[in-house]
Amino acid sequence: MNQPSPEKNDRKPRAPRASKAAAPAKPEAGKNGRAKPAPKAAAQPAEARGADNARRKPFYSRTRRPQQKQKNGPAATPMHIIPLGGLGEVGKNITLYECQGDMLMVDCGLVFPDSDMFGVDLVIPDFTYVAQNKDKIKGVVITHGHEDHIGALPYLLKQVNLPVYATRLTIGLIKNKLEEHGLLGRTKLVEITPRRKFKLGCFSIDPIHVNHSIPDAVAFAIECPAGIVIQTGDFKVDYTPLSGGPTDLAAFAEYGAKGVLALLSDSTNAERPGFTATEKKVAQSFANLFRRADKQRIIIATFASNLYRIQQIIDLAVENGRKVAVSGRSMANNTQMALELGYLHAPEGVLIDIEQLNKYPPEKIVLITTGSQGEPLSALSRMASSSHRNVHVGPGDFIIISATPIPGNEKMVTKVVNGLLLLGAEVIYESMYDVHVSGHACQEEQKLILTLTSPKFFLPVHGEYKQLKKHAMTAESLGIPASNIHIAEIGQDIRLSADGLETGEPVPAGAVMVDGLGVGDVGNVVLRDRRHLSQDGLVIVVATVSAGGQLLAGPDLVSRGFVYVRESEELMEEARRLVIQCFERCRAERTHDWNSVKTRVRETLSAYIYRRTKRSPMILPILMEV
């Protein structure tokens, strides 16, 4: 019982034999099955054991052990992941996958313009690389029906005709968009169901049910010869959802047991600790607010796609004996579609047309409207500016804004709230009460998905850089090596296989601006000019000159957005005199190149105006030759 172990008995006599040049010792197999070098001294086995123990990390090595085995064979099959949007920004989500010549696209969203994108309506991804590879792409799969995931589909399908795969509600939302653009008849739409796999080329796609602020949201487990990649889409883990059941954690665990090559996960709430609140928390808060409103008309602004919230409002309206009307084109279209598909339920006679509002007393009305983000043309914004055709806000109104401002929209929301308050309405907004919960996972839910899937590589997606970085730090805290975590950039070609992760040459990618009916005709140069005009205004110099350069008429100076001419006559007269002198010098020097003359006029006038006003308006010389 007290005899030394066989391992120790073997080690002691082998040490002196190892020092003999005539009989070198063979490598000894260690506990982990790997060969150990011949010991150099008596202390070597203890050092080897210490190094072996140091390499072990309780969480990570346990889950990665099958993936860390080295194979003595041909290189592993690679795949390419190419994000064309959704990184370093909130929105415009689109990702391309390529393996063995087949390509697959996940999502096709848009983002709303920043405040410095003057006149721009929407921003969509650059589809140049997609168009170049249209024959390889087997289809577009959609995670859910929010604008940042489906909004750019019509603009893509105008260039490339691809089949679209999505869940039932998401297809209903896509149909509304395609009908507006006249594309519905020529687009193939395929309905998918969670846990029913389908194949596109060499890709096998398994939709996995997840919770979000819209029904029918899914993640995708994408299996191809290179391995399994999971893209979560937007998700949270809600154990008490209003409908549809909780996130299918068993499916994530199932793939984790098989071995996940890479996880692409939602980073929107990566900076928030804990768990995202359940939708049921909002239901109780709304019930209290309905009782508080009592004799007032209730107006609730929310996202047109937030069908959970709309159903909650309908249910409370029924309990309190109120009628429900909707305002806003997208709200009306989505509500009608959801009723037809069975995602919304309302007793007969509860829903009324907005034209019938005046037929009922205020205490019998609930109005659901768009404009929770302060969009200038939304229904709520028009109410705040007293320009809505059917709704006139006043002291008898109780208004609830059931949404959190998207980063960048805070000022617009504040402007709308101020307008409503000035009209005498009572306004509940932002975090005053629990009238909104996020649809995105916080840190503990992100940890749960990382632990269940146990990926070899991790790519945080869907968020600004600070959120991607925080999500990467969370993954590293769970034991994923920093070398296996990659924060990608838009357009980056990520080559992924069981052998490792590499980045290749970037592909054409970026942002395309939509202004009215124009797509892509507003670029950086146009935006720069618009920004310049917005900051310092415009001065136009109009003159008529002869072929010899003699000034025949003018110059006339027209100011727009620079100064009010009638109050700045001295400034404008001096500017006119300097322009005349400039023309005279050009004539004396026999300068007849009109572009050169325009440049000299612009430089002369710009220097004078800046010296007098410290402003740099855009100067536009117009010369008419007679």
C-alpha positions in Angstrom: 0.0 0.0 0.0 2.8 2.4 0.8 5.1 1.4 -2.1 6.0 4.2 -4.6 3.8 4.4 -7.7 5.0 2.7 -10.9 5.5 6.2 -12.4 7.9 7.2 -9.7 9.8 3.9 -9.9 10.2 4.4 -13.6 11.5 8.0 -13.3 14.3 7.5 -10.9 16.4 4.8 -12.7 15.8 6.5 -16.1 17.5 9.8 -15.1 21.1 8.5 -15.0 20.5 6.5 -18.2 19.4 9.6 -20.0 22.8 11.2 -19.4 24.7 8.5 -21.3 25.4 9.4 -24.9 25.3 5.8 -26.1 21.8 5.2 -24.9 19.5 8.3 -25.1 16.2 8.0 -23.4 13.0 7.8 -25.4 10.4 10.6 -24.8 8.0 9.6 -22.0 4.3 9.9 -22.4 2.8 12.4 -19.9 -0.7 12.3 -18.3 -2.3 14.2 -21.2 -0.9 11.8 -23.8 1.6 14.3 -25.2 5.3 13.3 -25.4 7.6 14.9 -22.7 11.3 15.7 -23.4 13.9 13.7 -21.7 14.5 15.1 -18.2 17.6 17.2 -17.8 17.7 17.1 -14.0 15.9 15.5 -11.1 13.7 18.6 -10.7 12.5 18.5 -14.3 9.4 16.3 -13.8 8.0 18.7 -11.2 8.6 21.6 -13.5 6.8 19.8 -16.3 3.9 19.1 -14.1 3.7 22.7 -13.0 3.8 23.9 -16.6 1.1 21.4 -17.5 -1.1 22.7 -14.7 -0.5 26.3 -15.6 -1.9 25.6 -19.1 -5.2 24.4 -17.7 -8.0 26.9 -17.4 -11.1 25.5 -15.7 -13.7 26.8 -18.1 -12.0 27.2 -21.4 -9.7 24.1 -21.7 -12.6 21.9 -20.6 -14.9 23.0 -23.4 -12.2 23.4 -26.1 -10.3 20.2 -25.6 -11.8 18.4 -28.7 -11.0 21.5 -30.9 -7.4 21.8 -29.8 -6.2 18.4 -31.1 -3.7 18.8 -33.9 -4.4 16.9 -37.1 -1.6 15.6 -39.2 -3.3 15.9 -42.6 -4.4 18.3 -45.2 -5.4 21.9 -44.3 -8.9 22.4 -42.9 -11.6 23.6 -45.2 -11.8 27.4 -44.9 -14.8 29.7 -45.0 -15.0 33.5 -45.5 -17.1 35.8 -43.3 -17.4 39.3 -44.8 -19.4 41.9 -42.8 -20.7 44.7 -45.1 -22.4 46.6 -42.2 -23.4 46.5 -38.5 -19.9 47.0 -37.1 -19.0 50.3 -35.4 -22.6 51.4 -35.9 -26.1 50.6 -34.7 -27.9 49.3 -37.7 -27.2 48.5 -41.4 -26.7 44.8 -40.5 -25.5 42.6 -43.3 -23.1 39.7 -43.4 -21.8 37.5 -46.3 -20.6 33.9 -45.8 -18.6 32.0 -48.5 -17.5 28.4 -48.5 -16.4 26.2 -51.5 -17.7 28.8 -54.0 -21.1 29.1 -52.5 -22.3 32.4 -50.8 -25.0 33.2 -48.3 -26.2 36.5 -47.0 -27.6 37.1 -43.5 -29.8 40.2 -43.1 -30.0 43.3 -45.2 -30.7 46.4 -43.0 -30.4 50.1 -43.1 -29.5 52.9 -40.7 -31.1 56.3 -40.2 -28.9 59.3 -41.1 -26.8 61.2 -38.6 -27.6 64.8 -37.9 -24.8 66.0 -40.2 -26.2 64.1 -43.2 -28.3 67.0 -44.4 -31.3 66.0 -46.5 -30.5 62.3 -46.5 -33.4 60.0 -45.8 -31.8 56.6 -45.3 -28.3 55.0 -45.3 -28.0 51.5 -46.9 -25.0 49.2 -47.4 -22.8 49.4 -50.5 -23.9 46.4 -52.6 -21.0 46.5 -55.0 -19.4 43.2 -53.8 -22.8 41.5 -53.6 -23.5 42.5 -57.3 -20.1 41.2 -58.3 -20.8 37.8 -56.8 -24.6 37.6 -57.5 -24.2 34.2 -59.3 -22.6 32.6 -56.2 -25.2 33.9 -53.6 -27.8 31.2 -52.9 -30.1 33.4 -50.9 -30.7 35.9 -48.2 -31.8 34.7 -44.7 -33.3 37.2 -42.3 -33.2 37.0 -38.5 -36.2 39.3 -37.8 -38.3 42.1 -39.1 -36.7 45.3 -37.8 -35.6 48.0 -40.2 -31.9 47.6 -39.3 -32.2 44.0 -40.6 -34.7 44.2 -43.6 -34.9 47.9 -44.5 -32.4 47.8 -47.4 -33.9 44.7 -49.0 -35.8 46.6 -51.7 -32.7 48.5 -52.8 -30.7 45.2 -53.0 -33.5 43.4 -54.9 -33.6 46.2 -57.5 -30.0 45.3 -58.4 -29.9 41.6 -57.7 -32.8 39.1 -57.7 -32.3 36.7 -54.8 -34.6 34.5 -52.9 -35.4 35.6 -49.3 -35.9 33.2 -46.4 -37.6 34.4 -43.2 -40.1 33.5 -40.6 -43.8 34.1 -41.1 -44.2 37.6 -39.5 -40.9 38.8 -41.0 -42.1 37.8 -44.5 -45.3 39.8 -43.8 -43.2 42.9 -43.0 -41.0 42.3 -46.0 -44.1 42.1 -48.3 -45.2 45.5 -47.1 -41.9 47.0 -48.1 -41.6 45.2 -51.4 -45.1 46.2 -52.4 -44.2 49.9 -51.9 -41.3 49.5 -54.2 -43.2 47.4 -56.8 -41.0 44.3 -56.2 -43.4 41.9 -54.6 -44.4 40.0 -57.8 -40.9 39.2 -58.9 -39.3 38.2 -55.5 -39.3 34.7 -54.2 -40.2 34.6 -50.5 -39.7 31.4 -48.6 -41.2 30.9 -45.1 -38.9 29.2 -42.5 -39.6 27.7 -39.1 -37.4 27.3 -36.0 -35.5 23.9 -35.9 -36.4 23.0 -39.5 -33.2 22.9 -41.4 -32.9 24.0 -45.0 -30.0 23.9 -47.4 -28.5 26.7 -49.6 -25.6 25.4 -51.6 -23.1 23.8 -49.2 -24.7 25.6 -46.3 -27.2 23.9 -43.9 -29.1 26.5 -42.0 -31.0 25.8 -38.7 -33.2 28.7 -37.4 -33.2 28.9 -33.6 -36.0 30.7 -31.8 -34.8 33.7 -29.7 -36.6 36.5 -27.7 -36.5 40.0 -29.0 -38.9 43.0 -29.0 -40.6 41.6 -32.1 -42.1 38.1 -32.6 -40.6 35.5 -34.8 -37.0 36.4 -34.3 -34.4 33.7 -34.9 -30.7 33.1 -34.7 -29.0 30.9 -37.3 -26.7 27.9 -36.9 -24.9 27.7 -40.2 -23.2 24.4 -40.9 -20.8 24.0 -43.9 -17.7 22.0 -44.6 -15.6 24.4 -42.6 -17.6 23.9 -39.4 -20.5 25.4 -37.5 -21.0 29.1 -37.2 -23.8 30.6 -35.1 -25.1 34.2 -35.7 -27.5 35.2 -33.0 -29.1 38.2 -34.6 -30.7 40.6 -32.1 -31.7 38.6 -29.0 -32.4 38.5 -25.3 -33.2 35.8 -22.8 -36.7 36.4 -21.4 -38.0 33.5 -19.2 -41.5 35.0 -19.1 -42.2 36.3 -22.6 -45.6 37.5 -23.6 -45.8 34.9 -26.4 -43.6 32.5 -28.4 -41.8 30.9 -25.4 -38.3 31.6 -24.1 -35.1 31.6 -26.1 -34.3 28.0 -27.2 -31.2 27.6 -25.0 -31.3 23.8 -25.5 -30.5 24.3 -29.2 -27.5 26.5 -28.5 -26.3 23.9 -26.0 -26.8 21.2 -28.5 -24.5 22.9 -31.0 -22.0 23.7 -28.3 -21.7 20.0 -27.6 -21.1 19.3 -31.3 -18.4 22.0 -31.5 -18.9 25.6 -32.7 -16.2 27.1 -34.9 -17.3 30.7 -34.4 -20.0 32.7 -32.7 -21.3 36.1 -34.0 -23.3 37.7 -31.2 -25.4 40.8 -30.6 -23.3 43.5 -28.7 -25.9 46.3 -28.4 -26.2 46.0 -24.6 -22.7 44.8 -23.9 -22.0 47.7 -21.5 -25.0 46.9 -19.3 -24.5 44.4 -16.5 -27.1 41.9 -15.4 -30.2 40.7 -17.3 -32.6 42.6 -19.6 -36.0 43.1 -17.9 -39.0 41.0 -19.0 -41.8 42.3 -21.1 -44.2 41.5 -18.2 -42.6 44.3 -16.2 -44.0 46.8 -18.8 -47.5 45.3 -18.7 -47.8 46.1 -15.0 -46.5 49.6 -15.5 -48.9 50.3 -18.3 -51.8 49.0 -16.2 -51.0 51.6 -13.5 -50.7 54.4 -16.1 -54.1 53.5 -17.6 -55.7 53.8 -14.1 -53.9 57.1 -13.6 -55.1 58.6 -16.9 -58.7 58.1 -15.9 -60.7 60.7 -17.8 -57.9 61.7 -20.2 -57.3 60.6 -23.8 -54.3 58.2 -23.9 -51.8 58.6 -26.7 -48.9 56.0 -26.8 -45.9 56.3 -29.2 -43.9 53.1 -29.9 -42.1 51.4 -32.7 -44.5 50.2 -35.4 -42.9 46.7 -35.3 -43.3 46.3 -31.5 -46.3 44.0 -31.8 -45.9 42.9 -28.1 -46.5 46.4 -27.0 -49.4 46.9 -29.3 -51.1 43.8 -28.0 -50.5 44.9 -24.4 -52.2 48.2 -25.2 -55.2 46.6 -26.9 -55.7 44.2 -23.9 -55.6 47.2 -21.5 -58.0 49.2 -23.7 -60.5 46.3 -23.6 -60.2 46.1 -19.8 -60.8 49.8 -19.4 -63.6 50.1 -21.9 -61.6 52.2 -24.5 -61.5 52.1 -28.3 -58.1 51.8 -30.1 -57.1 53.8 -33.1 -53.7 53.8 -34.9 -51.8 56.7 -36.5 -48.9 56.6 -38.9 -48.6 54.7 -42.2 -46.2 52.1 -41.0 -48.2 51.6 -37.8 -51.4 51.1 -39.7 -49.8 48.7 -42.2 -48.1 46.6 -39.6 -51.1 46.4 -37.4 -53.4 45.3 -40.2 -50.9 42.7 -41.4 -50.4 41.3 -37.9 -54.1 41.0 -37.4 -54.5 39.1 -40.6 -51.6 36.7 -39.7 -52.9 36.2 -36.2 -50.0 37.9 -34.3 -52.4 40.5 -32.9 -55.9 39.8 -31.5 -58.6 42.3 -30.8 -62.3 41.8 -30.0 -64.8 43.0 -32.7 -65.4 46.7 -32.5 -62.4 47.7 -30.4 -60.3 48.9 -33.3 -61.6 52.1 -34.9 -60.5 54.3 -37.8 -58.6 57.4 -36.9 -61.3 59.5 -38.7 -63.8 58.3 -36.0 -61.9 59.8 -33.0 -64.3 62.7 -32.6 -67.3 60.4 -32.2 -66.1 59.2 -28.8 -65.3 61.1 -25.6 -61.6 61.4 -24.7 -61.7 59.0 -21.8 -62.9 56.2 -24.2 -59.9 56.5 -26.6 -56.4 55.1 -26.9 -54.3 56.2 -29.8 -51.2 54.2 -30.8 -48.9 56.2 -33.0 -45.4 56.3 -34.5 -42.8 58.9 -33.6 -41.2 57.5 -30.5 -37.7 58.5 -31.9 -38.8 62.1 -32.7 -38.7 61.6 -36.4 -39.6 65.0 -38.0 -42.3 63.6 -40.3 -43.8 61.1 -37.9 -47.3 61.3 -36.5 -46.2 62.3 -33.0 -44.0 65.1 -34.3 -46.9 66.5 -36.3 -49.0 66.4 -33.2 -46.4 68.3 -31.2 -46.2 71.0 -33.9 -50.1 71.1 -34.2 -50.0 70.1 -37.8 -51.7 66.6 -37.5 -54.8 66.4 -39.6 -56.9 64.3 -37.2 -55.3 64.8 -33.8 -55.1 68.1 -31.9 -53.2 67.7 -28.6 -54.2 69.7 -25.6 -54.5 69.7 -21.7 -56.8 66.6 -21.8 -54.2 64.3 -23.3 -52.0 61.7 -21.4 -49.1 60.8 -23.7 -46.7 57.9 -23.1 -43.5 57.5 -25.2 -42.8 53.8 -24.9 -39.2 53.6 -26.3 -35.7 54.5 -25.4 -34.1 57.1 -27.7 -31.6 55.5 -30.2 -28.2 57.1 -29.7 -28.2 60.3 -31.8 -32.0 60.8 -31.5 -32.1 62.3 -28.0 -32.4 65.9 -29.2 -35.2 65.1 -31.6 -37.1 63.3 -28.9 -36.6 66.2 -26.4 -37.9 68.6 -29.0 -41.1 66.6 -29.4 -41.6 66.2 -25.7 -41.2 70.0 -25.2 -43.7 70.7 -28.0 -46.3 68.3 -26.4 -45.7 69.8 -22.9 -46.2 73.4 -24.3 -49.6 72.3 -25.7 -50.6 71.3 -22.1 -50.4 67.5 -22.4 -49.1 65.3 -19.6 -46.1 63.3 -21.0 -44.5 60.1 -19.7 -41.1 59.6 -21.4 -37.8 57.8 -21.2 -37.1 56.3 -17.7 -39.8 58.1 -15.7 -41.7 54.8 -15.5 -41.1 51.3 -16.7 -42.8 51.9 -20.1 -40.1 50.2 -22.2 -37.6 47.3 -21.9 -34.8 46.6 -24.2 -34.9 43.8 -26.8 -31.2 43.1 -26.5 -29.2 40.9 -24.2 -27.2 42.4 -21.3 -23.9 40.9 -20.1 -25.2 37.9 -18.2 -27.3 36.8 -21.1 -24.3 37.3 -23.4 -22.3 35.1 -21.0 -24.9 32.4 -21.1 -24.8 32.1 -24.9 -21.0 32.2 -24.9 -20.9 29.4 -22.3 -23.6 27.2 -24.0 -22.1 27.5 -27.5 -18.4 27.3 -26.3 -17.1 28.7 -29.6 -13.5 28.3 -30.8 -13.6 31.9 -32.3 -15.7 34.8 -31.2 -16.7 37.8 -33.4 -18.8 40.5 -31.6 -21.2 42.2 -34.0 -24.2 44.6 -34.0 -22.9 47.7 -32.1 -20.6 50.6 -31.9 -16.9 49.9 -31.3 -17.1 50.5 -27.6 -19.9 47.9 -27.4 -18.0 45.4 -29.6 -14.9 45.9 -27.4 -16.8 45.4 -24.1 -18.4 42.2 -25.5 -14.9 41.0 -26.5 -13.8 41.6 -22.9 -16.7 39.6 -21.6 -15.8 36.7 -23.8 -12.1 36.9 -22.7 -13.2 36.8 -19.1 -14.9 33.4 -19.8 -11.6 31.9 -20.9 -11.7 32.5 -24.7 -8.1 33.4 -25.7 -7.7 37.0 -26.9 -6.1 35.6 -30.1 -9.4 33.8 -30.9 -11.5 37.0 -30.5 -11.7 39.3 -33.5 -13.3 42.7 -33.7 -13.9 43.0 -37.4 -14.3 46.0 -39.6 -16.8 46.6 -42.4 -15.6 45.1 -45.6 -13.0 42.9 -44.0 -12.5 39.4 -45.4 -12.2 37.0 -42.4 -10.8 33.6 -43.4 -11.8 31.1 -40.8 -11.1 27.4 -40.4 -10.2 24.9 -37.7 -6.6 25.8 -38.3 -7.0 29.4 -37.4 -8.3 32.9 -38.3 -6.8 35.2 -40.9 -7.8 38.4 -42.6 -7.5 39.0 -46.3 -7.8 42.0 -48.6 -10.9 44.1 -47.8 -13.8 44.1 -50.3 -15.7 47.1 -51.6 -18.0 48.2 -48.7 -19.4 51.3 -47.0 -22.5 53.4 -46.9 -24.8 54.5 -49.7 -27.1 57.5 -49.0 -30.7 57.6 -50.2 -32.2 61.0 -50.8 -35.7 61.1 -52.1 -35.7 58.8 -55.2 -31.9 59.1 -55.6 -29.8 56.2 -54.4 -26.1 56.8 -54.2 -26.1 60.1 -56.0 -25.4 61.9 -52.7 -21.8 61.2 -51.7 -19.2 62.7 -49.5 -18.6 65.7 -51.8 -22.3 66.6 -51.9 -22.5 66.2 -48.1 -19.5 68.4 -47.6 -21.1 71.1 -49.7 -24.4 70.8 -47.8 -22.5 71.0 -44.5 -20.6 74.1 -45.8 -23.9 75.7 -46.8 -25.5 75.0 -43.5 -22.6 76.5 -41.5 -21.7 79.7 -43.5 -24.2 80.2 -46.3 -23.6 81.1 -49.9 -22.5 84.2 -51.9 -23.2 84.2 -55.6 -21.2 86.6 -57.9 -22.9 87.2 -61.3 -21.2 89.2 -64.0 -21.4 89.7 -67.8 -18.0 90.0 -69.6 -16.9 90.4 -73.2 -14.7 87.9 -75.1 -11.8 90.3 -74.3 -12.4 90.2 -70.6 -14.1 93.6 -70.3 -16.8 93.8 -67.6 -20.1 94.7 -69.3 -22.6 94.3 -66.5 -22.4 93.7 -62.8 -21.0 92.2 -60.8 -24.1 91.5 -58.7 -23.7 89.8 -55.3 -26.4 87.6 -54.0 -26.3 86.3 -50.4 -28.2 83.3 -49.1 -27.6 82.2 -45.5 -24.6 84.5 -45.1 -25.8 88.0 -44.2 -29.0 89.9 -44.7 -28.0 92.2 -47.5 -30.1 95.2 -46.5 -28.4 95.3 -43.1 -24.9 94.8 -44.5 -24.8 97.2 -47.4 -21.3 98.5 -46.6 -19.9 95.0 -46.5 -21.5 94.0 -49.8 -20.5 97.2 -51.6 -16.9 96.8 -50.6 -17.0 93.2 -51.7 -18.4 94.3 -55.1 -15.6 96.9 -55.5 -12.9 94.2 -54.8 -14.5 92.0 -57.5 -14.4 94.8 -60.0 -10.7 95.3 -59.3 -10.1 91.6 -59.7 -11.7 91.7 -63.2 -9.6 94.7 -64.2 -6.4 93.0 -63.1 -7.3 89.9 -65.1 -8.0 92.0 -68.2 -4.7 93.9 -67.8 -2.8 90.6 -67.5 -4.8 89.3 -70.6 -6.2 86.4 -68.5 -9.0 84.9 -70.7 -9.2 81.5 -69.1 -12.6 81.8 -67.3 -11.8 79.1 -64.8 -8.7 81.1 -63.7 -10.8 84.3 -63.5 -13.4 82.5 -61.3 -10.7 81.1 -59.0 -9.1 84.6 -58.5 -12.6 86.1 -57.8 -13.3 83.4 -55.3 -10.0 83.8 -53.5 -10.2 87.6 -53.4 -13.7 87.6 -52.1 -13.1 84.7 -49.6 -10.1 86.5 -48.0 -12.0 89.7 -47.6 -15.1 88.2 -46.2 -13.2 86.1 -43.7 -11.1 89.1 -42.6 -14.3 91.1 -42.0 -16.7 88.5 -40.6 -14.5 85.4 -39.6 -16.9 83.3 -41.8 -16.2 81.2 -44.9 -19.3 81.1 -47.0 -19.4 79.1 -50.2 -18.6 81.6 -53.1 -20.0 80.8 -56.5 -18.9 83.0 -59.4 -21.1 82.9 -62.5 -19.7 84.6 -65.6 -21.7 85.1 -68.8 -19.7 85.8 -71.9 -21.2 88.0 -74.6 
